[in-house]
Amino acid sequence: METDRRTLLASAALGAGGLLLPGCATTGATPPAAAPTGCLPPVEVSESRLIRTAVGLRPYRAPGFVVRAEALGDKRLVHNYGHGGAGITLSWGSARLATALGLPEHQGAVAVIGAGVMGLTTARLVQEAGFPVTLYAAALPPETTSNVAGGQFHPFGHFREDAVTPEWRAQFRAAADYSWRRFQIMIGDDYGIRWLPTYTEASAPEWKLLPTFPPVNRVLGRGEHPFPVESIVRYDTLYVETGRFLRQLIRDVESSGGRIAVRSFDSPAAIAALPERLVFNCTGLGARALFGDEALQPARGQLAILLPQPEVRYAFTGSAGYMFPRADGIILGGTFGLGDWSLEPDPATTARILRRHQALFEGLRCTA
């Protein structure tokens, strides 16, 4: 079953949390000041500008992501997986929740399984706490699901509203808050993180569910914005160029003395045989087979990437899908195929993504 972004955003509620970045109670960078919309340069959408397509399987859990500790033989195993379309969003905060469960009273080396954004951020926090780490992974960037993420900070499609507990919501808010603060002190070309003005259809629910994080949040009426829709919410938020970000995290792990081993695990017993006595499981969708978590489902997302347009310095989300401009291309997406395991790009889906965005940007007009 495939659902568009607008429908699934209803499950993406976000609020402020109390988990603060040590020594950083205020933001580490100031977002650009709001400016009159005026004339926005349109995205040039056509099949001739398509440079690649990509498919990723988000690790979706209706009851929400898992951060939990348990014993595995003589080891302590800390799970950190199931973040759906909010992996980039929650990465640093979820890693902090996980390390807070595992590191107190631990001595010696640490193992992290998985080299997507959860594994890499967990490994970095382990290193920052002073522990040696080995990262075990069946695949390394760019061959990870995290590389296919669009990279907007705001979460999308990672839980079902009626399936989560108040305790989980508190955990979610804490993780989101820490990530929001952590990404701000990493802004720049090294990690590929920047602020961008974002325009979201007011008829879509996410702007109402995300009142705390956008530092600018203004509803624009029909004559105040250039898009061919009734009303728009404009705010500034963070975007991550995922390929650059993951490459830099790999460099950080290695330059800090971390070891990376390409290896897969077919059972908990294989993990129990590792020499490290503390293990973080950051295997994403792989945790379904490895640990029998039947609540995990793939949520297939397909992207169409167009030639870069450096003059496009804004993002859009709405019924047409989403458009995020990056140095490596204009990212067009917004599909959510729950239960679909296919990694093959579907030409009909690509055509639909292009058609919807072409209609959107052909309708762009200037405002006063």
Secondary structure, 3 states (H helix, E strand, C coil): CEEEHHHHHHHCCCCCCCCCECCECCCCCCCCCCCCCCCCCCCCCCHHHEEEEEEEEEEEECCCCEEEEEEECCEEEEEEECCHHHHHHHHHHHHHHHHHHHCCCCCCCEEEECCCHHHHHHHHHHHHCCCCEEEEECCCCCCCHHHHCCCECCCCCCCCHHHCCHHHHHHHHHHHHHHHHHHHCCCECCCCEEEEEEEEECCCCHHHHCCCCCCCCEEECHHHCCCCCCCEEEEEEEEECHHHHHHHHHHHHHHCCCEEEECCCCCHHHHHCCCCCEEEECCHHHHHHHHCCCCEEEEEEEEEEECCCCCCCCEEEECCEEEEEECCEEEEECEEEECCCCCCCCHHHHHHHHHHHHHHHHCCCCCC
